[in-house]
Amino acid sequence: MTKPQKSLAVLFLIIIVALVLGVGAYMIYKKNSNVDKASGITNNLAVTGELISALVKPLDPNHISQEDSNTYQSNRDKLAQLADSETVQAIVKAYYENNKSPETGLARSYLLGALARVKSPSAVAGLGEIVNNELDPGLHTAAVTALSLMGTTDAVHVFVSAIQKSYSAGSTNRLEYSLSEVKNRDSLNYLIELLNTNTNEEIRRQVALAIGNIPGDVSVAALKNSQKIELSKIVKSAIEISLKKLITSNKLN
C-alpha cells in the first residue's frame, strides 16, 4: 500500500469512528430527552426529575421566606412547562411518596400546582390516565383543570369518554364543568360534532356552553342549526345561553 493510500485509509477510519460516536451520542440524547414538536420545548427527563426533587423537599409553612416561595413557584412553573406524559406519571409517583408527614403538605400542593398548569399536548395521555383511574381528588382535580385549560380535541375526548364511564357524582360534576369551560378554537369542529351527534344529554349541554366560549360566526351558526333539531330542554337552554353570550360579545366588538 502506497503512502497516499495509507493516509486515505487512516482518514476513512477516523470518519467511520466519528460517525459511530455521533450516532451513539444521538441515541443517548433521544433516550434521555424528548422534543415536544407542538411547543418546541425540549423535555429532558433528568431536568424534570431534578425539578420534582426540588419541589418535594420538606418545607415548614410557618417558616417559609419569600425567596423560598419564589424558588418553589419557579420550579413548579418550569416543571409544568416541560411536562409530558412520563413527567406526569413521575409527578403522581412523587405525590404519593411524599404523604408521610405534615412537612410535605406544602410540597404536595406545589406538585398539584404543576400538574394543573401542564400545557403540552404530549401530556394528554398521562393526564387522561389520572382522570380515568385516580381516586385522589387533588390529583383528579389538577388533571381535569390542566385538560380544560389546554382544551385540545384530545383533551375534550378525554372528558367525553370519562363522563360516559364515571360512577362518581363528584368526579362527573368536575368533568362536566371543565368541559363547559373549554375555550380552544382548534376544538370547535369537534365540539360542534359532539353537539349534533352525541347521545348523552349532559355532554351535549356542556358542549353547547363550551361553544359559547369561542366567538365567531361559525359558533353562532352551529348553535342556531342545533337549536332547530335539539329535543332536550336542558340542551336547548344551554344553546340559548351561549347564543346570547356570543351575540352580546359580537355587539360589543
N, C-alpha and C positions, 0 to 999 in steps of 0.2 A: 504493500500500500504506500503510495507516494505521500509526501509531507502535506500537500494541499488536501489530499483525500482524508488523511488523519485529522486535520483541522476541521473539515466538514463533518466528519463522524462525531468528533467531540462536541461541536456546536449543535448537531442534531440531538445528541444525548441530553445536553443541557436543556434544550427546548422541551423534550419529552418529560423530563423531571419537573420542569416548571409547570407544564400542563397538568401533570398528576397532582402536584401540590395545590395548584389553583382549584382543581375540581374538588379535592378533599376539603379545602378551606370553605368552598361554597356549600358543600353538603353539611358541614358543621354549622354554618350560618343558617341554612334552611331548617336544620333540626331545632335550633335554639331561638329562632325568631320567625315571625310571620308578618308579611306586609298586608295590611288592610287596604285593598285596592280602592274601596269606596272613599276612604278618608285620606289615603296616602300616608298613614301613620305606621311606623314600624313597631310592632308589638314584640319586644324582647322578653321572653319568659323569665329570664334572670332578673330583669328590671322590675317586672310586676311582682315577682317573688320578694324582692327587697322592699318594695313599697308595702306589701301586705305585712311583712315582718315589722316594718316601722310603725304601722298602724296598730298592731296588736301588743305593742309594749305597754305594760301596765301604767296607768296614769291616774293619779289621785285627783278626782274632780274638784276637791276642796283646795288643792294647791297647784292649780294649773296657771301658768303665766300666759300672757298674751302671745309671747314668742312661741311657746309650746302649741298654743291653739292655732296659730298661723301655720306652723310646720305641719301639724296633723291635717289641717284643711287643704294645704297644698299637696300633700301626699295622697289624700283622698281624691282630689280632683285629677291628679296625674294618673292614678290607678283607673279611674273611670274613663279617662280619655283613651287609655291603652287597652282596655279590657276587651277580650274576645271570649268565646265560649269556654276555652280552657281556663282563662283567668277567672271567669265567673265561678267555675267549679272550685278553683283554689280559694276564692273568697268564701264560698259556702263552707268549705272544709275548715278554714281558719275561724269562721264564726262559731262553729260547733266546738272546736278545740279550745276556745277561749271563753268558756262559760263557767269556769270553776270558782271565780271569786268576784266580789263586788268591784275590785280594781279594774277588771277587764270590761266592765259595763260600758265605759266610755269608748273603749277601743272597738267594741262590737257595734256601737252606734256609728262610728266612722266607717266601718265596713259596710253597714247597711246604706250609709250615705253615698258611698262609692258605687254600690250596686244600683241605687236608684238613679244615678247620674250617667250610667253607661249609655253611650250613643252609637256605637258601631253596629252596623247590620250583621257583622260576623259574630256578634254575641247573642243574636236572637234565639238560636237553638239552645244555648245554655240557660238563658232566661226562661225559655219555654219549659225546660225541664223543671225549673223551680215552680213555675205556675201550675204545672200539671201534677207534680209529685210531692212538693214540700208542704208540711203541715204547720211549720213555724210561721205565725202571722207576720212577724217582722220581715223575714226573707220573702214571703209571698207578696206582701205589700210593696217592698222595694222593687222586686222584679216587675210587677204589674205597672208600677209608676214609670220605670225605665221604658217598657214597651209602649206605653201610652204616649210618652213624650217623643219617642222615636217615630211611632205612627206609620211605619212602613207596611207594605202589603203583607209581608211575612208576619209582622207583629200583630196586625189585625187578624190574620188567620189563626194565630195562637189564641187570641181572645175568643174567637168564634168556636174553635174546637174545644177549648176549656169550658166555656159556658154550657155547651151541649153535654159535656161529661160531668160537670160539677155536681156534687151531692151536698155541699155545704152552703147554707144560706149566706153566711158572711163572706165566703170566698166568691160566690156568684155575684153578690152585690158589688164587691170591689171590681170584679171583671167587667160587669155591665157599665158601671160608672166610668171606668177607664176607657172602655170602648167608645163611649159617648164623647170623651174628651179628645179623641184623635183629631189632629189638625193638618196632617201631612197631605199636601196636594197630590203627591205621587200615588196616593192610595185611593184617590177619588173614584176612578173607574171601578175598582174592586168594591168600594162601598156602595156604589150605585147598583152593581150586580147583586150584592147581598140584599139590598133593599127590595129588589124586584124578584129574587128567586129563593131566598132563604125561607124555610118553613117555620122557623122559630119566631114567634110574635115579639118576644122581648129583644131578641137580637135585631130584628128589623126596626124596632123602636129606637134602640140605642144608635144604630147606624144612621137613621134619619136625623138624629140630633148631631151626630158627627159631621154629616154632610153640611149641616148648618154652620159649622166652624170654618168652612172653606168657601170664601166669597167667589162669586163669578156667575156668569150666565149659565154655564154647564150645570152647576149645582142647582140653580133655580129651576131650570128646565127639567132636570131629573126628578126633583121633588114634585113638581106640578104633574108630570106624567104618572108618577107613582100614586099621587093623590087620587087620580081618576079611577084607578083599579084596586086600590087598597081597601080591604073589607074590615080590617081590625080598627076599632075605635081608638085604642091607645096608640097605635102606629099613626093613624090619621092625625091625632092630636099632636104627636111629635113632629110630623111633617109640617103642620100649620105653624108650630113654634119656630121651626127652622126657616120656613119661608118668610115669616115676619122679621126674623133676625137678619136674614140676607137682604131683604128688600129695604129695611131700615138702613143697613150698612151701605147699600148702593146709593141711597138718597144722600147720606152724609158725605159720601165721597164724590 
